[in-house]
């Protein structure tokens, strides 16, 4: 079974929100990255919604600078104090609103975590403990386990970035998943930015936003 089929299988299940939340929470908490602490408190509690907001802030900063306009105060890097009531739908990663985009971002985080090697058995077990809490069938639980054990699939990550906004979210989430990045992970992020066709200025804003948020 290829990665795309696994993603489709999970996304069609109403319990996918639980799987996505568990995977994202584990990644932001460092379960897939050797136990390193990942993300500030808002990223950990806000999960994918916080990742979407972080990408939206970076997008705003990039657009303002391109237009020679002032950057809105709420879009300043490090202004991730609380999530707004709503953000544009293109950046909304709450599972109920955009399960496909949320799945893509989680998949990208898993791929990034594998950039310097496979996810080991203990890390995979911690993730699967969260997956067990969701009402997935036995084949679907097996599909999640296979997704975690497969080789890094950057082609599927890039192919899933169907909009510029989603590409920005994928890059931000990937950077969070491996921060602080090793040399191999840094090389992966550089390759990912190029494959996603992200503008250099937007990459800079995404990286400054992530660095401010994970302190």
C-alpha positions in Angstrom: 0.0 0.0 0.0 1.5 3.4 -1.0 1.5 6.5 1.2 -1.4 8.1 -0.8 -3.7 5.2 -0.3 -2.9 5.2 3.5 -3.7 8.9 3.7 -6.9 8.5 1.8 -8.0 5.6 4.0 -7.4 7.5 7.2 -9.0 10.8 5.9 -12.2 9.0 5.0 -12.8 7.9 8.6 -14.7 10.3 11.0 -12.2 9.4 13.7 -9.4 10.9 11.6 -9.5 14.0 13.7 -8.3 11.9 16.7 -5.5 10.4 14.7 -4.4 13.8 13.3 -4.5 15.4 16.7 -2.5 12.6 18.2 0.1 12.6 15.5 0.4 16.4 15.5 0.6 16.6 19.3 3.3 13.9 19.4 5.3 15.6 16.8 5.0 19.0 18.4 5.9 17.4 21.7 9.0 15.7 20.3 7.9 12.1 20.4 9.1 11.5 16.8 12.3 13.5 17.2 14.3 11.8 19.9 12.4 13.4 22.8 13.6 16.9 22.1 11.2 19.6 23.3 9.3 21.0 20.3 7.2 24.1 20.2 6.1 26.7 22.7 3.0 26.2 24.8 0.6 27.6 22.2 1.9 25.3 19.5 1.5 22.3 21.8 -1.9 23.1 23.0 -3.2 24.7 19.7 -1.7 21.9 17.6 -2.5 22.2 13.9 -4.6 25.3 14.4 -1.5 27.1 15.8 0.6 25.9 12.8 -1.9 27.3 10.4 -2.0 30.6 12.3 1.9 30.8 12.3 1.9 30.2 8.5 -0.8 32.9 8.1 1.3 35.4 10.1 4.3 34.7 7.9 2.2 35.1 4.8 1.0 38.5 6.0 4.5 39.7 6.8 5.7 38.6 3.4 2.9 40.2 1.5 3.2 43.5 3.5 7.0 43.7 2.8 6.5 43.0 -0.9 3.9 45.8 -1.1 6.1 48.2 1.0 3.4 48.4 3.6 3.6 48.2 7.4 3.4 44.8 8.9 0.3 44.4 11.1 1.1 44.1 14.8 -0.7 40.8 15.1 1.4 39.4 12.3 4.8 40.2 13.9 7.0 37.1 14.5 6.6 36.1 18.1 3.1 37.5 18.4 1.7 34.0 18.8 0.2 34.7 22.2 -3.2 33.4 21.5 -5.2 32.0 18.5 -7.7 34.4 16.9 -11.3 33.4 16.7 -10.9 32.7 13.0 -8.3 32.9 10.2 -8.8 32.7 6.4 -10.1 29.3 5.3 -7.0 28.7 3.2 -4.9 28.6 6.4 -7.5 26.9 8.7 -6.1 23.4 9.6 -8.8 22.5 12.1 -9.7 18.9 11.1 -13.5 19.6 10.9 -13.0 22.4 8.4 -10.1 21.0 6.2 -9.3 17.3 6.9 -7.4 16.9 3.7 -5.0 19.8 4.4 -4.6 18.7 8.0 -3.7 15.2 6.9 -1.1 16.6 4.4 0.5 18.7 7.1 0.7 15.8 9.6 2.2 13.6 6.8 4.8 16.3 6.1 5.8 16.4 9.7 6.2 12.6 9.8 8.4 12.8 6.6 10.5 15.6 8.2 11.0 13.6 11.3 12.5 10.8 9.2 14.9 13.1 7.4 17.9 11.9 9.3 16.8 8.3 9.7 13.8 6.1 10.3 11.4 6.5 13.2 12.5 3.9 15.7 10.3 1.4 17.5 9.9 3.2 20.8 8.9 6.5 19.0 6.5 4.6 16.8 4.9 3.0 19.9 4.4 6.3 21.6 2.5 7.6 18.5 0.4 4.4 18.2 -0.7 4.7 21.8 -2.4 7.9 20.8 -3.8 6.3 17.7 -5.3 3.5 19.7 -7.5 6.1 21.4 -9.3 6.9 18.1 -12.1 4.7 16.8 -10.1 3.2 13.9 -10.6 -0.2 12.5 -7.8 -2.8 12.6 -6.8 -2.2 9.0 -6.7 1.6 9.6 -4.6 1.2 12.7 -2.3 -1.0 10.6 -2.2 1.7 7.9 -1.1 4.3 10.4 1.7 2.0 11.6 2.8 1.5 8.0 2.8 5.2 7.4 5.2 5.6 10.3 7.5 2.8 9.2 7.7 3.7 5.5 10.7 5.5 4.0 10.5 9.2 3.8 8.3 10.1 0.8 9.0 13.7 -0.1 7.4 13.3 -3.5 4.0 12.6 -1.9 4.5 15.6 0.5 5.2 18.0 -2.4 2.4 16.5 -4.6 -0.1 17.1 -1.8 0.7 20.9 -1.6 -2.1 21.9 -3.9 -2.1 25.6 -2.9 0.6 28.2 -2.0 -1.0 28.5 1.5 -0.8 24.8 2.1 2.8 24.7 0.9 3.6 27.4 3.5 1.9 25.4 6.2 3.7 22.2 5.2 7.1 24.0 5.4 6.3 25.6 8.8 5.1 22.3 10.3 8.2 20.4 8.9 10.5 23.0 10.4 8.8 22.7 13.8 9.0 18.9 13.7 12.8 18.9 13.4 13.8 22.0 15.3 16.7 22.4 16.1 17.6 20.8 12.8 20.6 18.6 12.3 22.7 19.0 9.1 20.6 16.3 7.4 17.4 17.9 8.5 18.5 21.3 7.4 19.4 19.9 4.0 15.9 18.3 3.8 14.2 21.6 4.7 16.2 23.5 2.0 15.2 20.8 -0.5 11.6 20.9 0.6 11.4 24.7 0.2 12.7 24.4 -3.3 10.4 21.6 -4.2 7.4 23.5 -2.8 8.4 26.6 -5.0 8.3 28.8 -1.9 9.6 32.4 -2.5 12.8 33.1 -0.6 11.2 36.0 1.3 8.3 33.8 2.5 10.7 31.1 3.6 12.6 33.7 5.7 9.3 34.8 7.3 8.2 31.2 8.0 11.5 30.4 9.6 11.5 33.6 11.8 8.0 32.8 12.9 8.9 29.2 13.8 12.0 30.2 15.7 10.0 32.8 17.7 7.2 30.3 18.4 9.3 27.4 19.6 11.2 29.3 22.3 
